[in-house]
Amino acid sequence: MNIISKKPLVEFWKRYPEAKSSFEFWYRTAKKAKWQNLIEVKTDFPHADLVGVCTIFNIGGNNYRLIVKISYRTQNIFVRYVLTHAEYDKGIYKKDCES
């Protein structure tokens, strides 16, 4: 998968250094993947969920959320939001994920 872009992840783990290893693991795993659908995503990340047009990953033992849009056809992952659990609970991502 082509991840667009890593920069939001790096900026996030600079603010929350304890998150770095979890996001690096997600990045390495997703970069190597050739997912064709959510079922395949869930083989690597069982707690990934589809919300509207976004895929939401629980990262770092449910402490963080990564919200992305995945184009399986073009093999692109578009990073939309990198949030703490508290930020996620505010729902700031929801409008962007509507169909």
Backbone torsions as a table, in degrees:
resi	resn	phi	psi	omega
1	MET	NA	145.7	174.7
2	ASN	-97.5	121.1	-176.0
3	ILE	-100.9	123.3	-178.6
4	ILE	-119.7	101.9	-2.8
5	SER	-132.8	168.6	-179.5
6	LYS	-76.9	-21.8	-174.7
7	LYS	-52.8	-45.9	179.2
8	PRO	-61.5	-33.0	177.6
9	LEU	-66.0	-46.7	-179.8
10	VAL	-62.1	-44.0	179.2
11	GLU	-61.8	-38.5	-179.9
12	PHE	-66.2	-47.8	-176.7
13	TRP	-74.0	-14.7	170.4
14	LYS	-69.7	-35.3	177.0
15	ARG	-77.9	-32.4	-177.8
16	TYR	-128.4	78.1	-174.1
17	PRO	-57.0	-28.3	179.7
18	GLU	-67.0	-15.3	-179.8
19	ALA	-86.8	-13.1	-171.0
20	LYS	-55.9	-52.1	-175.0
21	SER	-63.0	-36.8	179.2
22	SER	-66.4	-42.6	179.1
23	PHE	-71.8	-34.7	175.6
24	GLU	-63.7	-39.7	176.9
25	PHE	-61.6	-46.8	178.7
26	TRP	-58.5	-46.9	-177.3
27	TYR	-60.0	-49.1	-179.3
28	ARG	-61.0	-43.2	-179.0
29	THR	-65.8	-47.1	-178.9
30	ALA	-66.1	-38.6	-178.7
31	LYS	-61.5	-37.9	-179.3
32	LYS	-79.4	-20.2	-172.5
33	ALA	-70.7	158.3	173.1
34	LYS	-132.6	50.5	-176.2
35	TRP	-59.0	142.7	176.2
36	GLN	-114.0	-11.3	-179.4
37	ASN	-168.7	175.0	-177.8
38	LEU	-63.7	-33.4	179.1
39	ILE	-59.7	-41.8	178.2
40	GLU	-68.9	-37.5	175.3
41	VAL	-58.0	-44.7	-176.7
42	LYS	-67.3	-18.8	174.1
43	THR	-67.1	-32.6	177.3
44	ASP	-91.0	-35.5	-177.2
45	PHE	-132.9	85.3	-173.7
46	PRO	-58.3	-23.2	-177.5
47	HIS	-96.3	11.0	175.2
48	ALA	-70.5	141.2	-179.6
49	ASP	-135.2	149.7	175.3
50	LEU	-93.9	125.7	175.3
51	VAL	-127.3	105.9	-173.8
52	GLY	62.6	-123.9	179.6
53	VAL	-98.4	7.9	-177.8
54	CYS	-107.6	148.6	170.3
55	THR	-105.2	131.3	-177.0
56	ILE	-114.8	126.1	179.1
57	PHE	-107.4	134.5	170.1
58	ASN	-86.0	122.7	-175.7
59	ILE	-120.4	145.0	174.1
60	GLY	65.2	50.2	178.1
61	GLY	63.3	37.1	177.2
62	ASN	74.5	14.2	178.3
63	ASN	-84.5	-23.7	-174.7
64	TYR	-133.2	160.0	176.5
65	ARG	-128.4	136.7	174.4
66	LEU	-116.8	119.5	-179.2
67	ILE	-109.8	122.5	-177.4
68	VAL	-132.8	163.5	167.6
69	LYS	-114.7	131.1	-177.4
70	ILE	-113.7	127.2	170.3
71	SER	-103.2	101.5	-178.9
72	TYR	-67.1	-33.5	-179.3
73	ARG	-62.3	-45.0	-178.0
74	THR	-96.1	-3.8	-179.6
75	GLN	61.6	40.2	178.2
76	ASN	-114.7	139.5	171.7
77	ILE	-115.9	122.9	179.7
78	PHE	-104.3	110.9	179.3
79	VAL	-71.6	121.2	-178.1
80	ARG	-103.5	-45.9	-177.8
81	TYR	-145.1	141.9	171.4
82	VAL	-125.3	114.4	-168.0
83	LEU	-132.9	153.2	166.0
84	THR	-74.8	166.6	178.2
85	HIS	-60.4	-40.4	179.7
86	ALA	-63.6	-40.5	177.8
87	GLU	-65.9	-40.5	178.8
88	TYR	-59.7	-42.9	-179.1
89	ASP	-60.8	-22.0	178.0
90	LYS	-75.3	-14.9	173.8
91	GLY	75.4	21.5	-176.0
92	ILE	-63.7	-19.0	-177.3
93	TYR	-85.3	-18.5	-166.0
94	LYS	-58.5	-41.7	-178.0
95	LYS	-62.1	-37.6	-179.6
96	ASP	-69.3	-20.3	-175.2
97	CYS	-99.7	-1.4	179.3
98	GLU	-66.1	146.3	-179.0
99	SER	-65.8	NA	NA
